[in-house]
Amino acid sequence: MFISSSISIEDQHRITTCELNMPRRLLLGPGPCNVHPRVLSAIGAPQVGHLDPSFLELMDEIQELLRYTWQTDNALTLAISGTGSAAMEATLANMVEPEDVVLVGVKGYFGNRLVDMASRYGADVRTINQIWGQPFTFEEIEKALEEHRPKILALVHAETSTGVRQPMEGIGDLCHKYDCLLLVDTVTSLGAVPLFLDHWKIDLAYSCSQKGLGCPPGIAPFTMSSRAVEKLEKRKSKVGNWYLDMNLLTKYWGNERVYHHTAPINMNYALREALRLVAEEGLAHRWDRHRGNAELLWEGLGEIGLKCYVPMNYRLPTITTVLIPDGVDGKIVPRKLLHEYNIEIGGGLGDLAGKVWRIGLMGYNSRKENVVLLLGALERVLHDIGFKK
């Protein structure tokens, strides 16, 4: 029972709200995307404790399914309790020691984020830069490795801000030649774009849940090779982030099952179901589905008079950047699509702000009927504002 005192309760922030009723949108932007009904069902399953035997078994299943999806045998493969940016930070927090030379390939917004994060952990950050919309060549990367001799090379495989796919073949061999670790951002490629971590000799990778995997945001895949683990074990200083310290997290995700934090139980349910859908479909079919639907989109965009920003050879099937035509207000079209058709697309970031729209076809949303629906709505909106191809 509340015991009265001289302090009175203030009710100014005690608002009365209605029952939650969110609009139904078709999310065809850079993420999040709509999720499969099975994933939505899984997230509502009854909670158990984060050390319950049934939950520990589920954690093992997530690890194994992530290994399949990434095509890796890495023992240290788990899901970070946080969004993709938390997994990005986990790679740098665990690997970077003060004054380590970290070479970052910047060809978009998220390359710059890697630079920012690495610098916060005391790295001697060096960069190679490419025009937004173009990948790095093999020769450019080798030249930079020879010049800077980094301990870590960080590249974005699928740059969300530009829609560019970075070819990875042979880069892992270069990193072995120059004795450095290869760190790769797979946020917009995991579960939708061909990825072969072990074959490509990638040492560190991270992703998110809300794009190619087709899961709500809030949990993030993370993996480290044995070479990366060896560097972690030889650190001279503690990992600068307690929450993301793999020395501690692996005791929870490994055989010891030592309490570290209260895991987001239901988000793990959702991730497991999303990964189960990946395994049921099979990677080859899933990659082909994303590519086929993206090609249908690209063809349709051309027919209504729009041009893609990225050259075909390096274009992502998950994110398509579309050049905003001259004379068209880039903000009006997404606004009309949202309010008149309940379809979300994204605008540009950084150097591409105001220059492109970003259309996402990821996970459950990568379906022919969504492409047809979007193209029809987009054509009508462009006609309404007076655009002529």
VENGIGI-V332349 format. One record per run of one state. SS is the DSSP state (~ for helix, > for strand, _ for the rest). FROM is the first residue (numbers start at 1). TO is the last residue. Records with the same first field share a line. If there is no record, write none. Layout:
SS: FROM-TO, FROM-TO
//
This chain:
_: 1-25, 28-36, 44-52, 71-75, 81-83, 96-100, 107-108, 121-123, 130-137, 149-151, 157-157, 160-163, 166-170, 178-180, 186-203, 207-219, 225-225, 234-245, 254-264, 282-282, 304-307, 309-311, 316-318, 324-329, 342-342, 345-345, 348-349, 353-355, 361-362, 366-367, 385-389
>: 26-27, 76-80, 101-106, 124-129, 152-156, 158-159, 164-165, 181-185, 204-206, 220-224, 308-308, 315-315, 319-323, 343-344, 346-347, 356-360
~: 37-43, 53-70, 84-95, 109-120, 138-148, 171-177, 226-233, 246-253, 265-281, 283-303, 312-314, 330-341, 350-352, 363-365, 368-384
//
